[in-house]
Amino acid sequence: MKLLVRLIHDSKPIIAQVVRDTGVLINVDRARSDAHEGEEALVDVPDESCMLVSERMRSLGAEVSILEEGIRHDEDECVDCGACISVCPKEVFSFDDDWKLQVMTKRCILCGRCIQSCPHAALSLNN
Amino acid sequence: MEKSIDEINRRICDGSARVVTADEMPDIVSELGEEGALREVDVVTTGTFGAMCSSGSFLNFGHAEPPIKMERIWLNDVEAYGGLAAVDTYIGATNKSVTQMESYGGAHVIEDFITGKSIELRAQSSGSDCYPRRSITTEIRLEDLNQAIMVNPRNAYQRYDAAVNTSDDTMFTYMGTLLPHCGNVTFSGAGTLNPICNDPNLRLIGSGIPILLGGAQGMVVGEGTQHSSAGNFGTLMTTADMSDMTSDFLRAAYMYRYGPTLYLGVGVPIPVLDLEVVRKTAVRDEELMVSIKDYGVPSRSRPVLRQVSYKELKSGMIELNGEEVRTSSLSSYRRAKLVASTLKRWIEEGQMTLCLPTRPIDPSKQAKPMRETRKVVLVQEIMLRRVVTIKEDQDITEAAKKLLRGETNHLPVLDEQGRLTGVVTTFDVAKAVARPERKVKVLDVMTRNVITTRVDEPIDIAAQKMEHHRISALPVVDAQNQCIAILHASDLGKLFKSGGNKP
């Protein structure tokens, strides 16, 4: 399960603390530190530890949203061009034998690059 | 052996014509030989589905009461051409909405029309004795129009050069998102299915021949604008009635930070009259070569990195400077196949017969660049030569003083040899003052990755750099990276002062 974690400025090392407290290994898919928007990390945790980790993070002052899945693909808008394929850092997109676009949402780290690169607005974030 | 067009049409009418799509033809010719393929196949259908920016439609709204001669026209706030009397207009695909997000444009108006949506028409007029009305606002649908005739000046490019970006920044172009440092390659076109690729000498593609356009039966008007078949870049001018189009073959699109465009399906059936047609329609993706051009260089003549075939491009990965680089198509090969197979079905069912061009298209034509009679304004004409600079090892307080004295927000930072190594802004100094812990030298707070310009760079390119990076000044450097001047965004205003250098 993917969690989007927003941290407040000058916060403590929350992720490290949660790993130590819960013993759950957390994989950081991507992290961003921005002067205006604060710090944000997308982390991957085992499904069964999802509630434990998010509760612990919240108690330490982080905002946590649970992301059910990766990028959303609207098949009605998609024309199967493939503009998204080469911009994705995780190889989420590919063609099948009939040149139809396949989307492996499990690999997605929600970086959002493909959203801009889709000429048909067929890709979006869930929340 | 040769076949006549009449013979082929007789077979289409009695349902015995053998029609194949262009991607099937190479294997048929390999298997049956050229003579065998000529006997066996009557029609080869082609197809492409991609961004065709140079597209649009003529619309006639019918007369209002009291009547108006529309001089300025907006459809869902996208301006349409007002130079045609009185209730005619032409809506171009790439025009942006004046009020909505720039992601809505003429292409979206066209798609909304064909999917049955209601469009707001606004028009203004200066009025005349015969057309007294000054303005009108109304809601219209496609079925309310007298005519909605798509006429596209430039469609169905024979092939299109692939794009790459060697610069340090992601670029957003009509060729899609181009990642920095050759991070990806984008391309367009259906290769072996492309219409003109199957008739490169334009023997059978010309004025009047039937085509599929946007899902409607249409025709080729003649050569397209910028037609340059001598360089393998032929184009077609096409037309069809919008009332017969469907969203399977017509989709509005928005290229991020470029603007709206129209994705269109175009397919041309080619009658297999003789061996020459057999040979040309047997073309394979590996024989169709294009250049990979560097969009990181903002010039008409972009450097070519290498030649590449459609086969390599379609494989999803190509080799570039010893590294594997992933490719993205911007056109849809799946939909291109749908265009070719739909044309095939039409002909098999006798819904479309073929004809020879009423006027040929010149296969030897070469497009010319624009004649320019006024010189482009260069950075050196408006840059500030008196530039205040600072050294790397000076204190931040010194930088603050210079910024105040120089009445500037940007201080180029120089090393001992006078070479540009960074920039310090008032924001950097303010940050350092707010968090004084360790940062005392210019070196500690300066921005190292400096975007620069040169004296001979066109001012529009410098302005685009500032917009892209959201910065307001560019140090001007020479070949030795010595900072010789600075260009401020505010200086761009000089271009518009009366008596100044007008662009």
Contacts between the chains, C-beta under 8 A, distances in Angstrom:
chain1	res1	chain2	res2	distance
A	79	B	49	7.1
A	79	B	251	5.7
A	79	B	263	6.2
A	79	B	332	4.6
A	79	B	334	7.8
A	79	B	335	5.7
A	80	B	332	4.8
A	80	B	333	7.7
A	80	B	334	4.2
A	80	B	335	6.6
A	81	B	50	7.5
A	81	B	263	7.8
A	81	B	328	8.0
A	81	B	329	5.8
A	81	B	330	5.6
A	81	B	331	6.0
A	81	B	332	4.4
A	82	B	328	5.3
A	82	B	329	4.4
A	82	B	330	7.8
A	82	B	332	7.5
A	82	B	333	8.0
A	83	B	176	4.9
A	83	B	177	7.4
A	83	B	186	7.1
A	83	B	328	5.2
A	83	B	329	7.3
A	83	B	330	5.3
A	84	B	328	7.2
A	85	B	316	6.9
A	85	B	326	6.7
A	85	B	327	7.7
A	85	B	328	4.8
A	85	B	329	7.9
A	86	B	179	7.7
A	86	B	183	8.0
A	86	B	184	3.6
A	86	B	185	6.9
A	86	B	186	6.9
A	86	B	325	7.9
A	86	B	326	4.0
A	86	B	327	5.7
A	86	B	328	3.8
A	87	B	176	7.8
A	87	B	177	4.9
A	87	B	179	6.4
A	87	B	184	6.1
A	87	B	328	6.8
A	94	B	316	7.6
A	95	B	316	7.5
A	98	B	334	6.6
A	99	B	332	7.6
A	99	B	333	4.7
A	99	B	334	3.9
A	99	B	337	7.0
A	100	B	334	5.9
A	113	B	177	7.0
A	116	B	172	7.3
A	116	B	177	6.4
A	116	B	256	4.4
A	117	B	176	5.8
A	117	B	177	3.9
A	117	B	256	6.6
A	117	B	328	7.9
A	119	B	51	7.0
A	119	B	176	7.3
A	119	B	253	3.7
A	119	B	254	6.3
A	119	B	255	5.6
A	119	B	261	7.3
A	119	B	263	7.1
A	119	B	330	7.0
A	120	B	251	6.2
A	120	B	253	5.5
A	120	B	263	7.5
A	121	B	103	7.5
A	121	B	254	6.9
